[in-house]
Amino acid sequence: MPRRRYHAYDERAERLTWTLSTVIQSLLAARFGLELLGLTGLPGSTLLLAVTRPLLLPFDPLKLLIWWLQDQGDPPFHFEPIVLVAMMAYGILGWLAGLLVAILSNRRPPA
């Protein structure tokens, strides 16, 4: 059975999903890099921190768990560990959303 070709609309929706996921992951990776290198005082870094803060809000309940799991004798992190959790979670969610859009766009139209 031949595979149905995507319509232009379906391709745009799929591309938009992947692009949005990549942008979110890139913003979080940039925040992680700034925090890790201690460059949060650079011009423009406050804008990046302000933009990425709402992306981290769903993961705030995990901060206590991460603090509890951290060995208390270790020096404090130079970055927020929650950023790594958010990067992984948004990566998985973006992949699942892109896969769902691809599956839904490849469905047969109702007869």
PALO-789498 format. One record per atom (N, C-alpha, C, O): z, y, x; atom name; residue in three letters. Coordinates in Angstrom, 3 decimals, decimal comma. Atoms other than C-alpha are relative to their C-alpha. Example, Ala and Ser with C-alpha at 12.3 -4.5 7.8 and 13.67 -1.06 7.14 Angstrom:
% PALO-789498
+----------+----------+----------+----+-----+
:        z :        y :        x :  a :   r :
+----------+----------+----------+----+-----+
:    0,000 :   -1,190 :    0,890 :  N : ALA :
:    7,800 :   -4,500 :   12,300 : CA : ALA :
:    0,000 :    1,200 :    0,900 :  C : ALA :
:    0,665 :    1,181 :    1,936 :  O : ALA :
:   -0,060 :   -1,190 :   -0,820 :  N : SER :
:    7,140 :   -1,060 :   13,670 : CA : SER :
:    0,730 :    1,090 :   -0,770 :  C : SER :
:    0,899 :    2,198 :   -0,261 :  O : SER :
+----------+----------+----------+----+-----+
END
This chain:
% PALO-789498
+----------+----------+----------+----+-----+
:        z :        y :        x :  a :   r :
+----------+----------+----------+----+-----+
:    0,000 :   -1,160 :    0,851 :  N : MET :
:    0,000 :    0,000 :    0,000 : CA : MET :
:    0,000 :    1,238 :    0,908 :  C : MET :
:    0,889 :    1,383 :    1,747 :  O : MET :
:    0,071 :   -1,177 :   -0,874 :  N : PRO :
:   -1,049 :    3,301 :    1,625 : CA : PRO :
:    1,137 :    0,976 :   -0,309 :  C : PRO :
:    1,574 :    1,128 :   -1,449 :  O : PRO :
:   -1,080 :   -0,970 :    0,138 :  N : ARG :
:    1,609 :    5,878 :    2,219 : CA : ARG :
:   -0,554 :    1,328 :   -0,504 :  C : ARG :
:   -1,593 :    1,799 :   -0,041 :  O : ARG :
:    0,436 :   -1,265 :    0,582 :  N : ARG :
:    1,327 :    9,064 :    0,180 : CA : ARG :
:    0,198 :    1,117 :    1,013 :  C : ARG :
:    1,216 :    1,166 :    1,704 :  O : ARG :
:   -0,098 :   -1,134 :   -0,921 :  N : ARG :
:    0,654 :   12,205 :    2,199 : CA : ARG :
:    0,914 :    1,059 :   -0,600 :  C : ARG :
:    1,001 :    1,214 :   -1,818 :  O : ARG :
:   -0,851 :   -1,093 :    0,451 :  N : TYR :
:    3,098 :   15,081 :    2,033 : CA : TYR :
:   -0,852 :    1,126 :   -0,558 :  C : TYR :
:   -1,967 :    1,370 :   -0,097 :  O : TYR :
:    0,611 :   -1,235 :    0,462 :  N : HIS :
:    2,172 :   18,114 :    0,025 : CA : HIS :
:    0,489 :    1,130 :    0,891 :  C : HIS :
:    1,479 :    0,968 :    1,604 :  O : HIS :
:   -0,393 :   -1,138 :   -0,839 :  N : ALA :
:    2,381 :   21,515 :    1,725 : CA : ALA :
:    1,422 :    0,452 :   -0,336 :  C : ALA :
:    2,185 :    0,810 :    0,561 :  O : ALA :
:   -1,343 :   -0,422 :    0,399 :  N : TYR :
:    5,509 :   22,374 :   -0,295 : CA : TYR :
:    1,049 :   -0,937 :    0,591 :  C : TYR :
:    2,090 :   -0,494 :    1,078 :  O : TYR :
:   -0,942 :    0,977 :   -0,528 :  N : ASP :
:    7,214 :   19,160 :    0,773 : CA : ASP :
:    0,198 :    0,195 :    1,501 :  C : ASP :
:    1,321 :    0,103 :    1,996 :  O : ASP :
:   -0,103 :   -0,205 :   -1,438 :  N : GLU :
:    6,441 :   19,826 :    4,430 : CA : GLU :
:    0,811 :    1,259 :    0,307 :  C : GLU :
:    1,601 :    1,277 :    1,250 :  O : GLU :
:   -0,759 :   -1,233 :   -0,225 :  N : ARG :
:    7,815 :   23,362 :    4,169 : CA : ARG :
:    1,492 :   -0,227 :   -0,242 :  C : ARG :
:    2,328 :    0,249 :    0,526 :  O : ARG :
:   -1,411 :    0,268 :    0,303 :  N : ALA :
:   11,046 :   22,146 :    2,567 : CA : ALA :
:    0,642 :   -0,825 :    1,109 :  C : ALA :
:    1,776 :   -0,569 :    1,514 :  O : ALA :
:   -0,540 :    0,837 :   -1,069 :  N : GLU :
:   11,492 :   19,502 :    5,223 : CA : GLU :
:    0,168 :    0,805 :    1,292 :  C : GLU :
:    1,191 :    0,696 :    1,968 :  O : GLU :
:   -0,074 :   -0,825 :   -1,207 :  N : ARG :
:   10,736 :   21,931 :    8,055 : CA : ARG :
:    1,133 :    1,020 :   -0,096 :  C : ARG :
:    1,836 :    1,269 :    0,884 :  O : ARG :
:   -1,073 :   -0,974 :    0,207 :  N : LEU :
:   13,114 :   24,508 :    6,579 : CA : LEU :
:    1,373 :   -0,650 :    0,183 :  C : LEU :
:    2,272 :   -0,045 :    0,768 :  O : LEU :
:   -1,268 :    0,714 :   -0,155 :  N : THR :
:   15,916 :   21,928 :    6,424 : CA : THR :
:    0,314 :   -0,251 :    1,462 :  C : THR :
:    1,433 :   -0,007 :    1,912 :  O : THR :
:   -0,215 :    0,274 :   -1,425 :  N : TRP :
:   15,453 :   20,912 :   10,059 : CA : TRP :
:    0,251 :    1,296 :    0,770 :  C : TRP :
:    1,084 :    1,330 :    1,675 :  O : TRP :
:   -0,177 :   -1,277 :   -0,696 :  N : THR :
:   15,170 :   24,537 :   11,172 : CA : THR :
:    1,393 :    0,568 :   -0,247 :  C : THR :
:    2,047 :    1,032 :    0,686 :  O : THR :
:   -1,336 :   -0,501 :    0,330 :  N : LEU :
:   18,353 :   25,573 :    9,357 : CA : LEU :
:    1,073 :   -0,788 :    0,752 :  C : LEU :
:    2,021 :   -0,206 :    1,279 :  O : LEU :
:   -0,951 :    0,836 :   -0,728 :  N : SER :
:   20,226 :   22,643 :   10,882 : CA : SER :
:    0,011 :    0,343 :    1,485 :  C : SER :
:    1,076 :    0,408 :    2,099 :  O : SER :
:    0,100 :   -0,333 :   -1,422 :  N : THR :
:   18,967 :   23,536 :   14,365 : CA : THR :
:    0,614 :    1,360 :    0,293 :  C : THR :
:    1,280 :    1,534 :    1,314 :  O : THR :
:   -0,571 :   -1,337 :   -0,197 :  N : VAL :
:   19,936 :   27,195 :   13,973 : CA : VAL :
:    1,532 :   -0,059 :   -0,035 :  C : VAL :
:    2,194 :    0,553 :    0,803 :  O : VAL :
:   -1,457 :    0,123 :    0,100 :  N : ILE :
:   23,482 :   26,285 :   12,883 : CA : ILE :
:    0,567 :   -0,660 :    1,251 :  C : ILE :
:    1,564 :   -0,198 :    1,807 :  O : ILE :
:   -0,482 :    0,685 :   -1,202 :  N : GLN :
:   23,893 :   23,859 :   15,778 : CA : GLN :
:   -0,130 :    0,887 :    1,233 :  C : GLN :
:    0,742 :    0,863 :    2,102 :  O : GLN :
:    0,190 :   -0,885 :   -1,155 :  N : SER :
:   22,511 :   26,404 :   18,254 : CA : SER :
:    1,048 :    1,106 :    0,034 :  C : SER :
:    1,557 :    1,446 :    1,102 :  O : SER :
:   -1,042 :   -1,029 :    0,061 :  N : LEU :
:   24,925 :   29,102 :   17,065 : CA : LEU :
:    1,354 :   -0,555 :    0,441 :  C : LEU :
:    2,088 :    0,087 :    1,192 :  O : LEU :
:   -1,273 :    0,601 :   -0,387 :  N : LEU :
:   27,868 :   26,742 :   17,414 : CA : LEU :
:    0,016 :   -0,372 :    1,482 :  C : LEU :
:    1,048 :   -0,245 :    2,142 :  O : LEU :
:    0,074 :    0,325 :   -1,431 :  N : ALA :
:   26,682 :   25,589 :   20,847 : CA : ALA :
:    0,159 :    1,258 :    0,850 :  C : ALA :
:    0,798 :    1,222 :    1,901 :  O : ALA :
:   -0,149 :   -1,262 :   -0,734 :  N : ALA :
:   26,413 :   29,214 :   21,980 : CA : ALA :
:    1,457 :    0,456 :   -0,021 :  C : ALA :
:    1,979 :    0,926 :    0,990 :  O : ALA :
:   -1,427 :   -0,360 :    0,086 :  N : ARG :
:   29,946 :   29,891 :   20,727 : CA : ARG :
:    0,825 :   -0,871 :    0,941 :  C : ARG :
:    1,710 :   -0,379 :    1,642 :  O : ARG :
:   -0,719 :    0,921 :   -0,878 :  N : PHE :
:   31,192 :   26,805 :   22,554 : CA : PHE :
:   -0,188 :    0,398 :    1,463 :  C : PHE :
:    0,772 :    0,405 :    2,233 :  O : PHE :
:    0,281 :   -0,406 :   -1,375 :  N : GLY :
:   29,498 :   27,937 :   25,774 : CA : GLY :
:    0,726 :    1,276 :    0,387 :  C : GLY :
:    1,271 :    1,378 :    1,486 :  O : GLY :
:   -0,710 :   -1,255 :   -0,282 :  N : LEU :
:   30,942 :   31,442 :   25,537 : CA : LEU :
:    1,499 :   -0,225 :    0,185 :  C : LEU :
:    2,118 :    0,329 :    1,093 :  O : LEU :
:   -1,433 :    0,264 :   -0,106 :  N : GLU :
:   34,442 :   30,127 :   24,948 : CA : GLU :
:    0,321 :   -0,806 :    1,252 :  C : GLU :
:    1,321 :   -0,545 :    1,920 :  O : GLU :
:   -0,247 :    0,859 :   -1,154 :  N : LEU :
:   34,176 :   27,494 :   27,670 : CA : LEU :
:   -0,062 :    0,789 :    1,301 :  C : LEU :
:    0,751 :    0,575 :    2,201 :  O : LEU :
:    0,161 :   -0,797 :   -1,212 :  N : LEU :
:   32,995 :   29,986 :   30,283 : CA : LEU :
:    0,874 :    1,251 :    0,010 :  C : LEU :
:    0,915 :    1,974 :    1,006 :  O : LEU :
:   -0,878 :   -1,166 :    0,076 :  N : GLY :
:   35,439 :   32,658 :   29,119 : CA : GLY :
:   -0,755 :    1,312 :   -0,090 :  C : GLY :
:   -0,281 :    2,338 :    0,398 :  O : GLY :
:    0,838 :   -1,195 :    0,094 :  N : LEU :
:   32,683 :   35,140 :   28,318 : CA : LEU :
:    0,049 :    0,635 :   -1,386 :  C : LEU :
:   -0,918 :    1,267 :   -1,810 :  O : LEU :
:   -0,077 :   -0,532 :    1,365 :  N : THR :
:   33,908 :   36,147 :   24,870 : CA : THR :
:    0,109 :    1,514 :   -0,028 :  C : THR :
:    0,028 :    2,107 :   -1,104 :  O : THR :
:   -0,071 :   -1,457 :   -0,042 :  N : GLY :
:   34,268 :   39,762 :   26,025 : CA : GLY :
:   -1,342 :    0,663 :    0,227 :  C : GLY :
:   -1,423 :    1,890 :    0,271 :  O : GLY :
:    1,333 :   -0,570 :   -0,221 :  N : LEU :
:   30,536 :   40,208 :   26,617 : CA : LEU :
:   -0,487 :    0,752 :   -1,230 :  C : LEU :
:   -0,091 :    0,435 :   -2,352 :  O : LEU :
:    0,578 :   -0,684 :    1,163 :  N : PRO :
:   28,605 :   42,650 :   24,430 : CA : PRO :
:   -0,818 :   -0,994 :   -0,836 :  C : PRO :
:   -1,600 :   -1,778 :   -0,299 :  O : PRO :
:    0,723 :    0,899 :    0,893 :  N : GLY :
:   27,253 :   40,804 :   21,432 : CA : GLY :
:    0,749 :   -1,291 :   -0,285 :  C : GLY :
:    0,448 :   -1,974 :   -1,264 :  O : GLY :
:   -0,726 :    1,246 :    0,238 :  N : SER :
:   29,694 :   37,925 :   21,742 : CA : SER :
:    0,899 :    0,111 :   -1,229 :  C : SER :
:    1,134 :   -0,884 :   -1,914 :  O : SER :
:   -0,826 :   -0,159 :    1,200 :  N : THR :
:   31,921 :   39,390 :   19,031 : CA : THR :
:   -0,834 :   -0,215 :   -1,260 :  C : THR :
:   -0,334 :   -0,728 :   -2,261 :  O : THR :
:    0,891 :    0,254 :    1,134 :  N : LEU :
:   28,933 :   39,313 :   16,687 : CA : LEU :
:   -0,206 :   -1,501 :   -0,185 :  C : LEU :
:   -0,158 :   -2,002 :   -1,309 :  O : LEU :
:    0,184 :    1,451 :    0,072 :  N : LEU :
:   28,316 :   35,650 :   17,521 : CA : LEU :
:    1,268 :   -0,675 :   -0,514 :  C : LEU :
:    1,194 :   -1,585 :   -1,339 :  O : LEU :
:   -1,258 :    0,580 :    0,465 :  N : LEU :
:   31,991 :   34,829 :   17,019 : CA : LEU :
:    0,219 :    0,286 :   -1,483 :  C : LEU :
:    0,723 :   -0,569 :   -2,211 :  O : LEU :
:   -0,156 :   -0,349 :    1,417 :  N : ALA :
:   31,991 :   36,658 :   13,668 : CA : ALA :
:   -0,957 :   -0,791 :   -0,888 :  C : ALA :
:   -0,603 :   -1,170 :   -2,004 :  O : ALA :
:    0,992 :    0,742 :    0,788 :  N : VAL :
:   28,832 :   34,879 :   12,487 : CA : VAL :
:    0,382 :   -1,472 :   -0,111 :  C : VAL :
:    0,188 :   -2,089 :   -1,158 :  O : VAL :
:   -0,309 :    1,431 :    0,012 :  N : THR :
:   30,064 :   31,417 :   13,440 : CA : THR :
:    1,361 :   -0,316 :   -0,611 :  C : THR :
:    1,639 :   -1,476 :   -0,913 :  O : THR :
:   -1,323 :    0,265 :    0,572 :  N : ARG :
:   33,599 :   31,836 :   12,068 : CA : ARG :
:   -0,074 :   -0,645 :   -1,385 :  C : ARG :
:    0,664 :   -1,599 :   -1,627 :  O : ARG :
:    0,074 :    0,676 :    1,307 :  N : PRO :
:   32,605 :   30,979 :    8,454 : CA : PRO :
:   -0,493 :   -1,447 :    0,092 :  C : PRO :
:   -0,171 :   -2,268 :   -0,767 :  O : PRO :
:    0,466 :    1,379 :   -0,170 :  N : LEU :
:   30,868 :   27,843 :    9,753 : CA : LEU :
:    1,143 :   -0,940 :    0,380 :  C : LEU :
:    1,064 :   -2,146 :    0,151 :  O : LEU :
:   -1,134 :    0,816 :   -0,433 :  N : LEU :
:   34,201 :   26,643 :   11,144 : CA : LEU :
:    1,083 :   -0,139 :   -1,067 :  C : LEU :
:    1,962 :   -0,992 :   -0,943 :  O : LEU :
:   -1,058 :    0,015 :    1,020 :  N : LEU :
:   36,292 :   27,308 :    8,019 : CA : LEU :
:    0,209 :   -1,363 :   -0,663 :  C : LEU :
:    1,358 :   -1,723 :   -0,917 :  O : LEU :
:   -0,258 :    1,309 :    0,621 :  N : PRO :
:   35,709 :   23,857 :    6,438 : CA : PRO :
:    0,797 :   -0,951 :    0,893 :  C : PRO :
:    1,365 :   -1,928 :    0,405 :  O : PRO :
:   -0,667 :    0,907 :   -0,932 :  N : PHE :
:   37,218 :   22,276 :    9,560 : CA : PHE :
:    1,390 :    0,488 :    0,407 :  C : PHE :
:    2,035 :   -0,136 :    1,250 :  O : PHE :
:   -1,329 :   -0,532 :   -0,326 :  N : ASP :
:   40,406 :   24,393 :    9,712 : CA : ASP :
:    1,134 :   -1,005 :   -0,230 :  C : ASP :
:    2,070 :   -1,035 :    0,570 :  O : ASP :
:   -1,094 :    0,971 :    0,168 :  N : PRO :
:   42,595 :   21,592 :    8,256 : CA : PRO :
:    0,116 :   -0,997 :    1,161 :  C : PRO :
:    1,174 :   -1,598 :    1,349 :  O : PRO :
:   -0,044 :    0,945 :   -1,118 :  N : LEU :
:   41,700 :   19,472 :   11,302 : CA : LEU :
:    0,661 :    0,580 :    1,248 :  C : LEU :
:    0,956 :   -0,159 :    2,187 :  O : LEU :
:   -0,587 :   -0,622 :   -1,196 :  N : LYS :
:   43,185 :   21,985 :   13,767 : CA : LYS :
:    1,375 :   -0,578 :    0,326 :  C : LYS :
:    1,688 :   -0,818 :    1,492 :  O : LYS :
:   -1,334 :    0,549 :   -0,229 :  N : LEU :
:   46,707 :   20,637 :   13,305 : CA : LEU :
:   -0,096 :   -1,413 :    0,563 :  C : LEU :
:    0,660 :   -1,775 :    1,465 :  O : LEU :
:    0,185 :    1,362 :   -0,499 :  N : LEU :
:   45,509 :   17,071 :   13,846 : CA : LEU :
:   -0,450 :    0,007 :    1,458 :  C : LEU :
:    0,043 :   -0,786 :    2,261 :  O : LEU :
:    0,469 :   -0,088 :   -1,386 :  N : ILE :
:   43,668 :   18,047 :   17,037 : CA : ILE :
:    1,141 :    0,442 :    0,911 :  C : ILE :
:    1,297 :   -0,087 :    2,012 :  O : ILE :
:   -1,141 :   -0,449 :   -0,801 :  N : TRP :
:   46,742 :   19,899 :   18,300 : CA : TRP :
:    0,998 :   -1,139 :    0,185 :  C : TRP :
:    1,558 :   -1,308 :    1,269 :  O : TRP :
:   -0,953 :    1,094 :   -0,054 :  N : TRP :
:   48,917 :   16,885 :   17,479 : CA : TRP :
:   -0,487 :   -1,106 :    0,932 :  C : TRP :
:    0,322 :   -1,713 :    1,634 :  O : TRP :
:    0,553 :    1,048 :   -0,855 :  N : LEU :
:   46,568 :   14,457 :   19,288 : CA : LEU :
:   -0,068 :    0,415 :    1,465 :  C : LEU :
:   -0,116 :   -0,440 :    2,349 :  O : LEU :
:    0,078 :   -0,490 :   -1,377 :  N : GLN :
:   46,417 :   16,646 :   22,389 : CA : GLN :
:    1,312 :   -0,292 :    0,721 :  C : GLN :
:    2,395 :   -0,118 :    0,162 :  O : GLN :
:   -1,192 :    0,242 :   -0,807 :  N : ASP :
:   48,806 :   15,670 :   25,153 : CA : ASP :
:    0,662 :    1,344 :    0,282 :  C : ASP :
:    0,031 :    2,245 :    0,834 :  O : ASP :
:   -0,673 :   -1,299 :   -0,098 :  N : GLN :
:   51,394 :   18,448 :   25,159 : CA : GLN :
:    0,237 :    0,434 :    1,443 :  C : GLN :
:    0,521 :    1,606 :    1,688 :  O : GLN :
:   -0,162 :   -0,362 :   -1,393 :  N : GLY :
:   51,683 :   18,320 :   28,960 : CA : GLY :
:   -1,265 :    0,568 :    0,614 :  C : GLY :
:   -1,222 :    1,157 :    1,694 :  O : GLY :
:    1,277 :   -0,502 :   -0,520 :  N : ASP :
:   48,011 :   19,218 :   29,414 : CA : ASP :
:   -0,082 :    1,511 :   -0,145 :  C : ASP :
:    0,536 :    2,085 :   -1,041 :  O : ASP :
:    0,218 :   -1,441 :    0,192 :  N : PRO :
:   46,948 :   22,816 :   29,957 : CA : PRO :
:   -0,822 :    0,233 :   -1,266 :  C : PRO :
:   -1,572 :   -0,652 :   -1,680 :  O : PRO :
:    0,761 :   -0,260 :    1,233 :  N : PRO :
:   45,489 :   24,465 :   26,845 : CA : PRO :
:   -1,501 :    0,029 :    0,274 :  C : PRO :
:   -1,947 :    0,323 :    1,383 :  O : PRO :
:    1,460 :   -0,018 :   -0,109 :  N : PHE :
:   41,770 :   24,201 :   26,192 : CA : PHE :
:   -0,486 :    1,427 :    0,214 :  C : PHE :
:    0,162 :    2,381 :   -0,216 :  O : PHE :
:    0,635 :   -1,312 :   -0,150 :  N : HIS :
:   39,514 :   27,084 :   27,217 : CA : HIS :
:   -0,875 :    0,314 :   -1,210 :  C : HIS :
:   -1,453 :    1,398 :   -1,297 :  O : HIS :
:    0,842 :   -0,159 :    1,186 :  N : PHE :
:   37,702 :   26,630 :   23,907 : CA : PHE :
:    0,746 :   -0,586 :   -1,189 :  C : PHE :
:    1,752 :   -1,280 :   -1,036 :  O : PHE :
:   -0,569 :    0,603 :    1,203 :  N : GLU :
:   38,503 :   25,734 :   20,329 : CA : GLU :
:   -0,606 :   -1,392 :   -0,164 :  C : GLU :
:   -1,819 :   -1,500 :   -0,345 :  O : GLU :
:    0,561 :    1,349 :    0,165 :  N : PRO :
:   38,134 :   21,924 :   20,056 : CA : PRO :
:   -0,678 :   -0,187 :   -1,354 :  C : PRO :
:   -1,543 :   -1,050 :   -1,507 :  O : PRO :
:    0,596 :    0,133 :    1,329 :  N : ILE :
:   37,256 :   22,419 :   16,391 : CA : ILE :
:   -1,491 :    0,317 :    0,035 :  C : ILE :
:   -2,239 :   -0,139 :   -0,830 :  O : ILE :
:    1,423 :   -0,324 :   -0,120 :  N : VAL :
:   33,899 :   23,842 :   17,542 : CA : VAL :
:   -0,794 :   -1,268 :    0,304 :  C : VAL :
:   -1,888 :   -1,453 :   -0,228 :  O : VAL :
:    0,681 :    1,265 :   -0,290 :  N : LEU :
:   32,959 :   20,438 :   18,982 : CA : LEU :
:   -0,082 :   -0,879 :   -1,243 :  C : LEU :
:   -1,112 :   -1,501 :   -1,504 :  O : LEU :
:   -0,006 :    0,783 :    1,236 :  N : VAL :
:   33,973 :   18,727 :   15,738 : CA : VAL :
:   -1,043 :    0,548 :   -0,967 :  C : VAL :
:   -1,781 :   -0,216 :   -1,589 :  O : VAL :
:    0,970 :   -0,621 :    0,908 :  N : ALA :
:   31,899 :   21,210 :   13,739 : CA : ALA :
:   -1,433 :   -0,248 :    0,466 :  C : ALA :
:   -2,318 :   -0,488 :   -0,355 :  O : ALA :
:    1,354 :    0,254 :   -0,504 :  N : MET :
:   28,877 :   20,765 :   16,024 : CA : MET :
:   -0,449 :   -1,413 :   -0,358 :  C : MET :
:   -1,586 :   -1,614 :   -0,786 :  O : MET :
:    0,354 :    1,381 :    0,338 :  N : MET :
:   28,959 :   16,996 :   15,502 : CA : MET :
:   -0,193 :   -0,163 :   -1,506 :  C : MET :
:   -1,145 :   -0,807 :   -1,947 :  O : MET :
:    0,086 :    0,144 :    1,454 :  N : ALA :
:   29,581 :   17,269 :   11,759 : CA : ALA :
:   -1,259 :    0,652 :   -0,555 :  C : ALA :
:   -1,948 :    0,061 :   -1,386 :  O : ALA :
:    1,205 :   -0,664 :    0,491 :  N : TYR :
:   26,808 :   19,810 :   11,169 : CA : TYR :
:   -1,261 :   -0,704 :    0,494 :  C : TYR :
:   -2,285 :   -0,686 :   -0,189 :  O : TYR :
:    1,136 :    0,776 :   -0,483 :  N : GLY :
:   24,473 :   17,715 :   13,320 : CA : GLY :
:   -0,279 :   -1,193 :   -0,897 :  C : GLY :
:   -1,427 :   -1,467 :   -1,248 :  O : GLY :
:    0,154 :    1,162 :    0,882 :  N : ILE :
:   25,101 :   14,653 :   11,174 : CA : ILE :
:   -0,435 :    0,443 :   -1,393 :  C : ILE :
:   -1,327 :   -0,163 :   -1,987 :  O : ILE :
:    0,386 :   -0,491 :    1,327 :  N : LEU :
:   24,908 :   16,649 :    7,925 : CA : LEU :
:   -1,442 :    0,496 :   -0,027 :  C : LEU :
:   -2,162 :    0,261 :   -0,997 :  O : LEU :
:    1,382 :   -0,468 :   -0,075 :  N : GLY :
:   21,664 :   18,295 :    9,029 : CA : GLY :
:   -0,985 :   -1,144 :    0,049 :  C : GLY :
:   -2,043 :   -1,094 :   -0,580 :  O : GLY :
:    0,874 :    1,165 :   -0,080 :  N : TRP :
:   20,157 :   14,946 :    9,912 : CA : TRP :
:   -0,096 :   -0,686 :   -1,358 :  C : TRP :
:   -1,185 :   -1,068 :   -1,785 :  O : TRP :
:    0,010 :    0,630 :    1,322 :  N : LEU :
:   21,195 :   13,473 :    6,547 : CA : LEU :
:   -0,760 :    0,843 :   -1,021 :  C : LEU :
:   -1,498 :    0,299 :   -1,842 :  O : LEU :
:    0,722 :   -0,872 :    0,935 :  N : ALA :
:   19,886 :   16,504 :    4,633 : CA : ALA :
:   -1,498 :   -0,071 :    0,254 :  C : ALA :
:   -2,282 :   -0,141 :   -0,693 :  O : ALA :
:    1,422 :    0,119 :   -0,318 :  N : GLY :
:   16,559 :   16,332 :    6,469 : CA : GLY :
:   -0,569 :   -1,330 :   -0,445 :  C : GLY :
:   -1,690 :   -1,395 :   -0,950 :  O : GLY :
:    0,441 :    1,321 :    0,432 :  N : LEU :
:   16,323 :   12,615 :    5,779 : CA : LEU :
:   -0,124 :   -0,057 :   -1,518 :  C : LEU :
:   -1,079 :   -0,630 :   -2,042 :  O : LEU :
:    0,048 :   -0,015 :    1,461 :  N : LEU :
:   17,112 :   13,164 :    2,093 : CA : LEU :
:   -1,208 :    0,781 :   -0,506 :  C : LEU :
:   -1,881 :    0,342 :   -1,439 :  O : LEU :
:    1,173 :   -0,785 :    0,400 :  N : VAL :
:   14,452 :   15,873 :    1,787 : CA : VAL :
:   -1,271 :   -0,788 :    0,267 :  C : VAL :
:   -2,188 :   -0,774 :   -0,555 :  O : VAL :
:    1,186 :    0,793 :   -0,322 :  N : ALA :
:   11,923 :   13,606 :    3,510 : CA : ALA :
:   -0,185 :   -1,137 :   -0,998 :  C : ALA :
:   -1,306 :   -1,419 :   -1,423 :  O : ALA :
:    0,091 :    1,105 :    0,961 :  N : ILE :
:   12,742 :   10,712 :    1,179 : CA : ILE :
:   -0,411 :    0,520 :   -1,370 :  C : ILE :
:   -1,288 :   -0,052 :   -2,017 :  O : ILE :
:    0,323 :   -0,543 :    1,322 :  N : LEU :
:   12,641 :   12,861 :   -1,958 : CA : LEU :
:   -1,418 :    0,554 :   -0,063 :  C : LEU :
:   -2,066 :    0,473 :   -1,107 :  O : LEU :
:    1,344 :   -0,566 :    0,025 :  N : SER :
:    9,392 :   14,540 :   -0,949 : CA : SER :
:   -1,069 :   -1,080 :    0,080 :  C : SER :
:   -2,239 :   -0,811 :   -0,191 :  O : SER :
:    0,968 :    1,085 :   -0,110 :  N : ASN :
:    7,734 :   11,174 :   -0,398 : CA : ASN :
:    0,019 :   -0,897 :   -1,238 :  C : ASN :
:   -0,656 :   -1,926 :   -1,264 :  O : ASN :
:   -0,055 :    0,794 :    1,231 :  N : ARG :
:    8,570 :    9,860 :   -3,885 : CA : ARG :
:   -1,293 :    0,144 :   -0,778 :  C : ARG :
:   -2,015 :    1,132 :   -0,652 :  O : ARG :
:    1,186 :   -0,069 :    0,868 :  N : ARG :
:    5,828 :    9,087 :   -6,314 : CA : ARG :
:    0,307 :    0,905 :   -1,199 :  C : ARG :
:    1,425 :    0,902 :   -1,713 :  O : ARG :
:   -0,232 :   -0,829 :    1,192 :  N : PRO :
:    5,382 :   11,582 :   -9,138 : CA : PRO :
:    0,147 :   -0,891 :   -1,234 :  C : PRO :
:   -0,422 :   -1,982 :   -1,277 :  O : PRO :
:   -0,151 :    0,823 :    1,205 :  N : PRO :
:    6,436 :   10,320 :  -12,579 : CA : PRO :
:   -1,334 :   -0,191 :   -0,700 :  C : PRO :
:   -2,169 :    0,713 :   -0,740 :  O : PRO :
:    1,275 :    0,334 :    0,658 :  N : ALA :
:    3,643 :    8,607 :  -14,486 : CA : ALA :
:   -0,106 :    0,629 :   -1,362 :  C : ALA :
:   -1,112 :    0,451 :   -2,048 :  O : ALA :
+----------+----------+----------+----+-----+
END
